[in-house]
Amino acid sequence: MPELMRLCADHAAAVLDFELANRAYFAASISDRGDAFFDRFTERYTALLAEQEAGICAFHVLVAEDGSVLGRFNLVDIRDHSAELGYRVARHVAGRGVATATVRELCRLAAARYGLRTLRAATALENVASERVLTKAGFVATGPADPAHLGGKPGTWYQRDLVPQPDSALVPGDVQPAGDRRADR
């Protein structure tokens, strides 16, 4: 069964494989990361881990039993008990409920582990699949998104207010605290 894990240095090769294998698939619905992302992947990955360590962001990967990455689920710009949600799943698992289930799990985790009260996410109008994931996961449309935020595409902001949860409310598969290295492997 796939497991949502906090991003760590050990995931670098699997994340790069995931991004390369799905690059064309992702570019069909969201802005391509560009060659520079891949040329400087190690440097960028190290910077992401530093942002996470500083508490600015919380990055997660959905890892299959074989160690491959099935998706990335991120909480970025964490401040004032809120964050922006971003996610992407591999083509071979798209349309199977994986994104919706993992976004729901990340919402529980965002409240219980990170103390967040509000999550926001933007999606391009043409990205109907992402819109479905967000609405099935309890997000509601709140207004138009600036096309500059979505690679020049018009879109919509969605928001979900979270119910504060004690750590004991975590369900199996939730990420453990950063100090518990078991979840990072």
N, C-alpha and C positions, 0 to 999 in steps of 0.2 A: 504494500500500500504506500503511495507517495506520502512524503513527510515535508511539512513546511518548516524550514530551518532559517535561522538568522545567518546572513551572509558572513562568510569568514574566508581567510586566505586560501584554505584548502579547496574552495569551490572555484577558484579562478579558471582552471583548465576546462571544467565542465560548463561554466558560464560562457566562455569564449566559444566552445563548440556549439552551444545552444544558439548564441547570437549569429554565428556564421551559417549554421544549418538552416536558420529561419529568416535570414536577412531579406530575401526577396519576398517572402510571405508577409513579413512585417511592413515592408516598404509599400505594399499594396494598400494598406489602410492607415499607416502613420508615417511620419517623416523618417526617411532613411538616416541612420546614424552617420553615414559617410565613411569614406576610407580612413580618415584621420582617427576615428574611433578605434578601428581595428589596428592601425599602424602603431598607435600609442596605448593599446589596451592595458598593458601591465601598469603603466604610469597612471592611467585613469582609474583602474581597479584599486590601486593603492590609495588614491585620493578618496574614493568612495568609502573605503574602510576607515580612513581618517575622519571623514564626515560622520560616519556612524559612531565612532568612538567619542566624538565631540558632542553627540546627542542631537545633531542637526537633522539627521535622517535615520531611518531604520530600514535596512534592506533585507529582503528574504528571498529564498529560492525554494521552489517546490521540487524536491528531489525524488526520483524514481528509485525503486529497489536496487537497480543496477548502478546507481550513482549519477546517472545523467540528469540534467536539469530539464524539467517539464515547463517551468514558468518562473517568472520573476515578479515579485509583489513588493512594492516599495511604499514607505511612508516618508515623504520628503517635506522639507521646510517645517519641521516640527517647532511650534511655538504657540504659546497661549492656549494650551490644551487642544490644539488642532493641527492637522497635517493634510497634505495633498496625497492622494492615493494614485499610484501608477502601477500598471501591470501589463504583462504580455505572456501568452502561452504558446507553446510549440504547435506548429500546424497539425501534427499527427494526433493531438489531444483536443484540438479546438472543436467546439460544437458538442462536447460530451458532458458539459456541466462542470468541468474541472475549474474553470475561471470563476464561475459563480460560487461554487463551494469554497474555494480558497479565499475569495474576497470576503465571504461571510466569516470565515475563520479568522482572517486578518482583522476584521472589524471587532470581533470578540477580543482578540489579542491587543488591539490598539487601546481598548478601554481598560482591560485588566492589567496588562503589563506596562503600557506606556502612559496610562492615565489620560488618554485623549478623550475629548467629548464630542468632537466634530471632525468628520472627514469630508474632503471635497475631491472631486475628480472631474476632469474635462474630457469630452470626447467630440470628435468631428461628427457633423451631421450625417456624413456618409458611412460612418462606422456603426452600423446598426447592431452588429454583434456586441460591441462594447456597451452600447446603450442598454441592450437587453440584460447583460451581466449586471450593470449597475442597478437597474430597476428591480431585478430579481433579488438583489442583495440588499434592498431596502433604501436605496438612494432615490431622491426626488430631484427633478429639474428645478433649478433656481434662476436660470437666466442665460443669456448668450455669453459665450466665451470669446475672448479676443482672438481673432485668427492668428495673430502673432504668437499666441501661446500654443497653437496647434499646427505649426508649420505652414501657416498661410491659409488654412482651411477654416471655414465657419464651423462653429460648434456650440455646445451647450455645457454649462456647469451643472453638476449634480452634487448633492450634499446628503450626508446621513449623520444625524445626531445619534451619539452613542450613549448607552446606559452605563454609568460607572459600575465596574465589577471588581470584586476582590480577587486576588490571585487564586483563591480556592475555586473560583468559578471557571478556571481554565479546563478545557475538555482535552481528552487524549489527542495528541498531535499538535497542541499549541506549543509555541516556542518557549523554552525555558529561559530564565534570566541569563544575562551575558556571562555571569560567573559560572554557570553550569555548562561546561564544555561539551557535555554529552549531546546537547542539541545542535552544536555547531559542527558535528562530524558527519 
